[in-house]
C-alpha cells in the first residue's frame, strides 16, 4: 500500500448518523421553543463543529444559550445517536483490509470521541482502530489541521505516509493545511465539483474505492 497511516473523518465518511443527528436536533428545537427546520438544513451542518451547527440551525449567537442548547441536545443523543448510526457497507471490510495489511488507522472528527467509540464498541470492532481524536481532544476544529497533526505525532508518521479521507470541504482544507494527502468521498452533502477545486488524490463514490 502507498500509505502506512489511514486517517478518517466519521460522520458521512465511515458512518451515516443522519437519522440520529436530525432526530436529536428536531427534538431539542421543539423542547427549547425554537422553530423546527427541514431535515436538509440539518444535514448540511453534519461534520461541522456543534456550535457552528447550532448557530446555523437555531440562529443562536450567545455562548450561554448555545451551551444550554448543547446540553439538551446531548441528553437526546445519549438515547438516540448510537442506535441510529450505521456504518456504510464498505466501512468495516475496508478497515479489516487495512488491519490485515498492517497499516495504522485513526479517526479525526468534530464528533465527540466517546460517541464514536460507542458505535465501535456496540459493533464489537474496536480492534479496527488505533485511536480516535474527537472534538474534546483539540482546541481548534477542522479546517484547522490540529487533529490531523496530533495523529501524525502520535503515530510518529511522516506526512508523506499519511492520507486523510473525508466527505466535507473542511476535511479537504484540514488535510491541505496539515500537508497530507486527501481522498474525498461523496457520501455526504458535498458535491464532486467542490472537491475538484482543492488538492486531492481521489474523489470516490464510496469508501470501497479507496484501495482501488
N, C-alpha and C positions, 0 to 999 in steps of 0.2 A: 504494500500500500504506500501511496505517496506521502501520507501524513502519519505521524505517530500519536497525535493528540486530536481527538474529535470533540469539539465543544458544541453545545446545542442550546438554543432557546427552548422554552417548554410549551406555552400556550400557542396553539395553531401550528406548532412545529413538530413536537413529539406527540401531542395530545390535543383533542378537541374538548375544551372545557366550556364551550359556548353556552350550553344549556344551564350549567351551574352559575356562570357569571351573570347571564341575563336574568335568571330567576332571582338571584340574590339582589341585583340592582332593583328590579321591579318591586320586590317585597320591601326593601329599605326605603325606596322613594315613597311608597304608599304609607308606610308606618310613620315616617317623619313629616308627612304632609306636603310632599313635593309632587308636582305634576309628573305623571308617568311619561315615558318616552318610547318610541318604537324600538324593537329589537335591533334594528340596523344601526341606530345611534349608539347603542351599547357595543355592538360587535366592532364598530370602528375604533373603539378605545382599547380593545383587548391587546395586551402586550405593553401598554403604556403604564407608567407609574400610577398608583392608585390615586394620589392627589390630583394628578392631571386628568384622569378618567372621571373622577368626581366633579371636577370643575367643568368639564365639557358636558357631562350628562345632567348634573343638577344645577349648574350655574353658580356653584359655591366658590367664593373667593376668600372668605375669612378662615384663618387657620383653625380656630376653635370649632367652628361649625363643620369644617371638613373632618376634623377628628371625631366629632360626635357622629357624623355620618359613617365614618370608617368603623367605629366601634359597633354600631348597629349592623353594618354590613357583615362584619366578621362573625357575629353571632349567627347570622343566616348561613354563612359559608361553612361554619363548623358542622352544620347539619346537612347541607345540600351539595357542597362543592365536590368532594371526592366521589360520591355515588354518581354524580352527573358529569364526570370527567372520563373520557375514554381514549386510550391510545389508538393512534391510527394503525391500520392493519400492517403497515410496513415497519412500524417503530420497533417492536420487540425483536422481530427477525433481524433487523439491521443491527441493533445493539448486540445481539447474540453473535453475529458475524464479526463485529469489531472485537468483542471479547475473545472469540476463538482465535483471532489473528494476533492477539497480544497487544493491541493498542489501548491507549487510555481514553476514558470518556468522562465528560463532566457537563453539567448544565449551568448556564449563567442566565438568570431570569429576573424580571421585575416582580414575579410572584414570590411569596414567602417560601423559604427553604422548607419549612416544616410542612407546608401544604403540598408541595411537590413530593416530598418523601412519603406523605400519607398515601399517595397513589401507588408509588413503587412498593411500599410495604403491603398495601391491600392486595396487590397482584403477585406478591412474593418474588419480586425481581430486583431487589436492591443490589444484588451481586453484579448487575449490568452497569453500574455507575461507580466511579471512584469518589466523586463528591458533587455536591450542589452548592452553588453560590446564589443565594436569593437576595431579595431587596433588603433584608435585615443585616446583610453582610457587607454592604457598601455604603458609602456616603453620597455618591453621585450615581444616578441611574443612566442607563443607555439613553441617548447615544454616547454617553461617557464610556471610555474604554476601561474604566476601573475594574469591573468584574472580570473581563477577559484577561487583563494584565495580571490580576490576582491569581487567576487559574494558571497562567503561564509560569508565574513564580512558584506556585505550589507544586507544579509538576517538574520545575526546572527545565522547561521546554524552550527551545529556540523558536522564534516566531515563524521561521520557515517550515517548521514541523507541525504547525497548528492550522486547523480550519474550523471556522465557526459557521454554523448553519442556523438560519432564522427565517421568519416569514414577514418581518416588518422592516420598514426603512430605518428605524432606529437600530436594528440589528446590523444592517449593512454599514451604517455610519459608525457604529461602535467598532466593528471589525476593521474598518478603514483607519479609524483613529488609533487602534491598537497595533496596526501594522501586520495583521494576519489575513490569510485568505478567507473569502466569504462565499458560501453557497446559499442561494435563495431558494425557498420552497413556496409554492403558490397555493398552499392550503389555508392561508389566512385571507385577509381582505386587501392585500397589496397586489396590484397587477404587474404583469411582466414588464411593461414599458417603464414603470417607475424604477425597477431594479436595474434595467439596462443602462440607466444614467449613472450608476455607481459602480465601483470596482467589484467584480465577481468572477468566480471561476466556473460557476454553474447556475442556471436557473431551472428548477426542477418542478415537474407537476406533483411529485410526491417524493418522500424520503427514499423510496426504493431505488431511485436513480442515482443516489449519492456515490455508490461504489461502481457504477457502470462505466 
